[in-house]
Amino acid sequence: MGMQKILNSKERNEAFLKFLLFFCITVALVIVAVYFNFRLPLKENSRLRERITLQTQEEMKQGKFVENMDKAMVYLDSLDKDKKNIESIDLMLNGKINDLAKLQEDGYSPYARMNKVIIEKMIELKEQKKQYIRLYEKTKDLPDIESKLRNAEAQLSQKQQELDQLRRGAGF
């Protein structure tokens, strides 16, 4: 018996090649899907780790800013309590404000804007307290000045009466 010739061998070969092509495409798609399934989360995880690191650094800087701000507030509160050492307290406060400016976040982050406003308001408050102290020092002298004014007015009145008596006595 010899080999029988298969009647539909051409169709079978085409069907097998189509099957092989679709099988390779399907396997390739599965491999690509598995690759991206593992690769993308790794990239995303590394990006998230970078963001966490940046956030942690920002929080540490902000913690230092708050710590220095607290120290500056102590000096600011000391301005009106210790009126004798105003200049030295003012110098120390200016140093702390400069430290705050150095620690201030750069850019347009919420921390940067908030820190800038805090520094500006702290400087304004310092100047207002110093002006208050200057005005307070001037008001301490008011009772003494009022007393001197009353004495001067009394002396003026007395001298006016003496002058009037002299004028009457001299016939003017």
Long-range contacts (C-beta under 8 A, 24 or more apart in sequence): 58-105, 58-109, 58-111, 61-103, 61-105, 61-111, 62-105, 62-111, 62-115, 64-103, 65-100, 65-103, 65-104, 65-105, 65-111, 65-115, 68-96, 68-99, 68-100, 68-103, 69-100, 69-118, 69-122, 71-96, 72-96, 72-97, 72-99, 72-100, 72-122, 73-122, 76-122, 76-125, 76-126, 76-129, 79-126, 79-129, 79-130, 79-133, 80-129, 80-132, 80-133, 83-133, 83-136, 83-137, 86-130, 86-133, 90-126, 90-130, 93-126, 97-122, 97-123, 97-126
